[in-house]
Amino acid sequence: MSAYENLHAKLGQGEAIAGIIGLGYVGLPLAHALHRGGLRILGFDVDGEKIDALERGTNYLRHLGDDVFAELAGSNRFHATTDFSRLGEADAIMVCVPTPLGPHHEPDLSFVLESARSIGRTLRPGQLIVLESTTYPTTTRDEFVPAMMGVTCERAVGLEIGRDVFVAFSPEREDPGNASHSTRSIPKLVGGMDECSTKIAAALYRRGVEHVVEVSSPEVAEAAKLLENIFRAVNIALVNELKMVLTELDIDVWEVIRAASTKPFGFMPFYPGPGLGGHCIPIDPFYLTWKAREVNRPTRFIELAGEVNTRMPEYVIERLTLALNEEGKAVRGSSVLVLGLAYKPNIDDTRESPSFELIERLMNLGARVEYSDPFIPRTVPVRKHDLALQSVELTPESIASFDAILISTDHAAFDYRALAHHARLIVDTRDAMRSYKHEVSGRLLRA
Ligand SMILES: NC(=O)c1ccc[n+]([C@@H]2O[C@H](COP(=O)([O-])OP(=O)(O)OC[C@H]3O[C@@H](n4cnc5c(N)ncnc54)[C@H](O)[C@@H]3O)[C@@H](O)[C@H]2O)c1
């Protein structure tokens, strides 16, 4: 039996072991979906605290719910470890580690390449390796595979991709907190280094995902993921720019977007905000910008979108400053409560959240700033900020005690009616006060 037939049979019979490197926002829901699909799962992470939490069934990704952690901890088909020498036990390995930007906006592939080298140390015939981390096209072929096969130079002799081992790229499309789509229901793109790699990777994902879409190469899958994220970044920049123009014209941009959305074709709504957040949209487009330099082609849309989106916190502070000024107050000495520290509603993910920049800008201007976020009781250091603040409980008294309330993230748990009744000044970057605007007793300003 060939390596391909053998792996195919193991996947079909649910006997394959799926190894997942990186048990974060992407890797853990994937592990859960494949576990539900009947596979045995061996999770790997460098973070021993996550491994301990998984053993105990303790939730560290709130939006997934406690049941996911209890289910995995109670299963004899799920194990997690920091011991990467066990990678050889897995029949299929998926790499879900971070792909951040370096200090000069250059791709940081260090986590991906470290994983590739770890896999290389125990690579054996019959293994399927899939890179899931978002990256620029050609990474799988030109960076990941050489790092993986390089370590095993001697052992790799005679290990041929497509015959003995299989390699593919399959981008993750996880959207934490999205109640309408799950890892299982979101279609999965798969592009292998050769036809056998594509087919076997598709067979793997069919164990946990309803719809798998095969594409002709890893490069197509890598580029498709970037297109998806660039599409969002550019369209968000467009509505952010429109917001600034329409606000000057005293036109409600959110009503305009709702009106345009009634067109049943050719339009898709995007919404303005205080700036980009999350692991993907503020970062991934620049992976392509970096790669484009190699072929001497500019990525003007991406850079312009980056410029507009990056300016948004500054714009919000400008609006807040003007609003305070109209009440005879300076930012210096005023008290401001920022609502929402997470980068999007109803989750506890703070990565790249614009709220941090808003808070820091206000502090630098001399304001006394606090925040309220039901999901984040105290700040933890993030990439660029270390604020050391504790969440303030929203009560009529606490609301009334601030000169201004700045809504940065529209968590459903906030009591917007109480804000309408007790706040002196509300600066709303999310149209969160839409349903209560007629009840506002102080002032409401959109930003
Ligand atoms: N979060 C999202 O919504 C999302 C959506 C689509 C794609 N992605 C992409 O998926 C990838 C992973 O993102 P994430 O959000 O899951 O990140 P994350 O930070 O939540 O999880 C990554 C995990 O990898 C672990 N890790 C880091 N280095 C490691 C190593 N060398 N070996 C093993 N484990 C290691 C970390 O401890 C962490 O648990 C990124 O490329 C990201 O762009 C993320």
The ligand as an SDF file (V2000), in Angstrom:
LIG
                    3D

 44 48  0  0  0  0  0  0  0  0999 V2000
   -7.4370   34.9030   15.3820 N   0  0  0  0  0  0  0  0  0  0  0  0
   -8.0770   34.8970   14.2450 C   0  0  0  0  0  0  0  0  0  0  0  0
   -9.2300   35.2840   14.2010 O   0  0  0  0  0  0  0  0  0  0  0  0
   -7.4360   34.3830   12.9550 C   0  0  0  0  0  0  0  0  0  0  0  0
   -8.2560   34.2050   11.8400 C   0  0  0  0  0  0  0  0  0  0  0  0
   -7.7070   33.7190   10.6720 C   0  0  0  0  0  0  0  0  0  0  0  0
   -6.3420   33.4460   10.6230 C   0  0  0  0  0  0  0  0  0  0  0  0
   -5.5390   33.6260   11.7150 N   0  0  0  0  0  0  0  0  0  0  0  0
   -4.1330   33.2820   11.5890 C   0  0  0  0  0  0  0  0  0  0  0  0
   -3.8690   32.0730   12.3110 O   0  0  0  0  0  0  0  0  0  0  0  0
   -2.5590   32.0890   12.8600 C   0  0  0  0  0  0  0  0  0  0  0  0
   -2.6410   31.8530   14.3640 C   0  0  0  0  0  0  0  0  0  0  0  0
   -3.3860   32.9060   14.9510 O   0  0  0  0  0  0  0  0  0  0  0  0
   -4.1260   32.7800   16.3330 P   0  0  0  0  0  0  0  0  0  0  0  0
   -5.1080   33.8930   16.3760 O   0  0  0  0  0  0  0  0  0  0  0  0
   -4.6090   31.3900   16.5690 O   0  0  0  0  0  0  0  0  0  0  0  0
   -2.9120   33.0760   17.3430 O   0  0  0  0  0  0  0  0  0  0  0  0
   -2.8640   32.7750   18.9110 P   0  0  0  0  0  0  0  0  0  0  0  0
   -1.8180   33.6750   19.4550 O   0  0  0  0  0  0  0  0  0  0  0  0
   -4.2290   32.7870   19.5010 O   0  0  0  0  0  0  0  0  0  0  0  0
   -2.3530   31.2750   18.9870 O   0  0  0  0  0  0  0  0  0  0  0  0
   -1.0960   30.8800   18.5700 C   0  0  0  0  0  0  0  0  0  0  0  0
   -0.5990   29.8150   19.5380 C   0  0  0  0  0  0  0  0  0  0  0  0
    0.6520   29.3640   19.0490 O   0  0  0  0  0  0  0  0  0  0  0  0
    1.4950   29.1730   20.1620 C   0  0  0  0  0  0  0  0  0  0  0  0
    2.8670   29.1920   19.6770 N   0  0  0  0  0  0  0  0  0  0  0  0
    3.6580   30.2540   19.4090 C   0  0  0  0  0  0  0  0  0  0  0  0
    4.8340   29.8270   18.9250 N   0  0  0  0  0  0  0  0  0  0  0  0
    4.7800   28.4900   18.8870 C   0  0  0  0  0  0  0  0  0  0  0  0
    5.6810   27.4880   18.4680 C   0  0  0  0  0  0  0  0  0  0  0  0
    6.8730   27.7990   17.9760 N   0  0  0  0  0  0  0  0  0  0  0  0
    5.2850   26.2030   18.5670 N   0  0  0  0  0  0  0  0  0  0  0  0
    4.0720   25.9040   19.0550 C   0  0  0  0  0  0  0  0  0  0  0  0
    3.1670   26.7960   19.4500 N   0  0  0  0  0  0  0  0  0  0  0  0
    3.5280   28.0850   19.3600 C   0  0  0  0  0  0  0  0  0  0  0  0
    1.1210   30.2610   21.1390 C   0  0  0  0  0  0  0  0  0  0  0  0
    1.4960   29.9340   22.4560 O   0  0  0  0  0  0  0  0  0  0  0  0
   -0.3900   30.3090   20.9570 C   0  0  0  0  0  0  0  0  0  0  0  0
   -1.0530   29.4340   21.8440 O   0  0  0  0  0  0  0  0  0  0  0  0
   -1.9730   33.4490   12.4670 C   0  0  0  0  0  0  0  0  0  0  0  0
   -1.2220   33.3030   11.2970 O   0  0  0  0  0  0  0  0  0  0  0  0
   -3.1960   34.2940   12.1820 C   0  0  0  0  0  0  0  0  0  0  0  0
   -2.9190   35.3170   11.2590 O   0  0  0  0  0  0  0  0  0  0  0  0
   -6.0730   34.0930   12.8980 C   0  0  0  0  0  0  0  0  0  0  0  0
  1  2  1  0
  2  3  2  0
  2  4  1  0
  4  5  1  0
  4 44  2  0
  5  6  2  0
  6  7  1  0
  7  8  2  0
  8  9  1  0
  8 44  1  0
  9 10  1  0
  9 42  1  0
 10 11  1  0
 11 12  1  0
 11 40  1  0
 12 13  1  0
 13 14  1  0
 14 15  2  0
 14 16  1  0
 14 17  1  0
 17 18  1  0
 18 19  2  0
 18 20  1  0
 18 21  1  0
 21 22  1  0
 22 23  1  0
 23 24  1  0
 23 38  1  0
 24 25  1  0
 25 26  1  0
 25 36  1  0
 26 27  1  0
 26 35  1  0
 27 28  2  0
 28 29  1  0
 29 30  1  0
 29 35  2  0
 30 31  1  0
 30 32  2  0
 32 33  1  0
 33 34  2  0
 34 35  1  0
 36 37  1  0
 36 38  1  0
 38 39  1  0
 40 41  1  0
 40 42  1  0
 42 43  1  0
M  CHG  2   8   1  16  -1
M  END
$$$$
